[in-house]
Each structure stands twice: as C-alpha cells, then as structure tokens.
Amino acid sequence: MQFVLDNSVTMRWLFNDGSHSDQTYAKYVLHLIEDGNVIVPDVWYLEVANVIARAESKFGLTEARSSAFFHVLQQMNIQVDQETARHALGDTLQLARRYNLSAYDASYLELALRKGLPVATLDDALLKALKKAGGKRLTSKLQ
C-alpha cells in the first residue's frame, strides 16, 4: 500500500512522545515503510530539519542523536515527490487558504489528493482538512 508520510509521524519516531495511541500508530507506520511504498512532498526533509534544529536549541536534543536519526531516515525507502514545488503557488496555496493550513501541511494534502493516497498523520489540522477535502488518513489495524 502506498501512502503519504507526514512529519508529525516521523517526529514521533525521534521523540517517542505523545499519547500511547499516537506512539502505536507511529510504530505501525514505521513497520509499513519496510515495503517501500512511501512518498513525501519535497519539503519533508526541510520540515524534519526545522523541527530538529528547534529541538536542539530549545530542548537539548544532541547533534549526535540528530545525526543518527538523519542516517536512519536516509536508509529508509522514502520516495520524494518531484512535483511538489510545481503545485506550491497553485493547488497547495489554495488548500492552505481553504483549510487554514501551513504551506507545509497543505503540501501533504495536495500530494495525497493528486495521487489519490492516504496520509499517515497525527496532525489534527491536517486530519480535519483531509476529511473536508475528501482525502483519507492511513488507518492501522488497531483503529
């Protein structure tokens, strides 16, 4: 099964935070990545880097742990969508406006709608937008 991976799930792998159900969902998604059917918008690496840089400066995340996490991510079979930027000032911007999303979050929604794929996300605003736009969240067998 192919799906779009949102950064909210990715960060659960690093920080192991959130509710028990969020952590369980993130682990389920991580297991699915082994199949190699994961796609992300091309802003995904920038969003990952942004969260990590903030965590290093504000919460004491070490560079060594960040580097190790980056290495793990780079070993994963994650496909980067090469068309994200082309849609940024059109469809993505319209989705951001319509659903009051950041451009980052709207890029996940745009990619999911364009490809007809579910999104693995724990982000409440993105979940609401997905529902309103007719998109789907990747569901686990536990839900």
C-alpha positions in Angstrom: 0.0 0.0 0.0 1.4 3.4 -1.0 0.8 6.4 1.3 2.0 9.9 2.1 4.1 10.2 5.2 3.6 13.4 7.3 6.3 14.8 9.5 4.1 14.5 12.6 4.6 10.8 12.5 8.3 11.0 11.6 8.9 13.1 14.7 7.2 10.5 17.0 10.0 8.1 15.9 12.6 10.5 17.2 11.0 11.9 20.3 8.8 8.9 21.4 6.3 11.4 22.7 2.5 11.8 22.5 -0.2 9.6 23.7 0.1 5.8 23.7 -2.2 5.6 20.7 -0.1 8.1 18.8 3.1 6.1 19.5 1.4 2.9 18.5 0.2 4.5 15.2 3.8 5.8 14.5 5.2 2.4 15.1 2.7 0.8 12.8 3.6 3.3 10.0 7.3 2.7 10.6 6.7 -1.0 10.0 4.8 -0.3 6.7 7.8 1.7 5.4 9.7 -1.5 5.0 7.5 -2.2 2.0 8.9 0.9 0.3 5.6 2.5 -0.8 6.0 5.8 0.9 6.1 9.2 -0.7 6.7 12.6 0.8 6.5 16.2 -0.6 9.9 17.6 -1.3 9.6 19.9 1.7 9.6 16.9 4.1 13.4 17.0 4.6 13.3 20.7 5.3 10.4 20.3 7.8 12.3 17.4 9.5 15.4 19.6 9.7 13.4 22.6 11.1 11.9 20.6 13.9 15.2 19.0 14.8 17.1 22.4 14.8 14.5 23.8 17.1 14.7 20.8 19.4 18.4 21.1 19.6 18.3 24.8 20.5 15.3 24.7 22.9 15.2 21.2 24.3 18.8 19.9 24.3 18.5 17.3 21.6 22.1 16.4 20.8 23.6 16.7 17.4 24.8 13.2 17.7 21.2 11.9 18.2 20.0 14.1 15.4 22.7 12.8 13.1 21.9 9.2 13.9 18.3 9.9 13.2 19.1 11.5 9.9 21.2 8.5 9.0 18.2 6.2 9.8 15.9 8.3 7.7 18.3 8.3 4.7 18.4 4.5 4.8 14.6 4.2 4.5 12.9 3.7 1.2 11.1 7.0 1.1 10.3 8.5 -2.3 10.4 12.3 -2.7 7.7 13.7 -4.9 9.4 15.9 -7.6 6.2 17.8 -8.5 5.5 19.4 -5.1 7.2 22.7 -6.0 5.3 23.0 -9.2 2.0 23.0 -7.3 3.1 25.3 -4.4 1.7 28.6 -5.7 -1.4 27.0 -7.2 -3.1 24.0 -5.6 -1.1 23.9 -2.4 -1.6 27.6 -1.7 -5.4 27.2 -2.4 -5.6 24.3 0.0 -3.6 26.2 2.7 -6.1 29.1 2.3 -9.2 26.9 2.2 -8.3 24.8 5.2 -6.2 27.3 7.2 -3.1 25.1 7.0 0.6 25.9 6.9 2.1 25.6 3.4 4.0 22.6 4.7 0.8 20.8 5.8 -1.0 21.8 2.6 1.8 20.2 0.6 1.0 16.8 2.2 -2.7 17.3 1.5 -2.1 18.4 -2.1 0.2 15.3 -2.7 -2.4 13.0 -1.2 -5.2 14.4 -3.3 -3.2 14.5 -6.5 -2.0 10.9 -6.1 -5.2 9.5 -4.5 -3.3 8.3 -1.5 -4.0 8.2 2.2 -1.8 10.2 4.6 -0.1 8.9 7.7 -0.5 11.8 10.0 -1.1 12.7 13.7 -1.6 16.4 12.9 -5.2 17.5 13.9 -5.4 20.3 11.5 -4.3 18.1 8.6 -6.7 15.4 9.7 -9.6 17.9 9.6 -8.6 19.2 6.2 -8.2 15.7 4.8 -11.7 14.8 5.9 -13.2 18.1 4.5 -11.3 17.6 1.2 -12.4 14.1 0.7 -8.9 12.6 1.4 -8.2 9.7 3.7 -5.9 9.0 6.7 -3.9 5.9 6.7 -5.6 3.7 9.2 -3.9 1.0 11.2 -5.5 -2.4 12.1 -5.7 -1.2 15.7 -8.1 1.6 14.8 
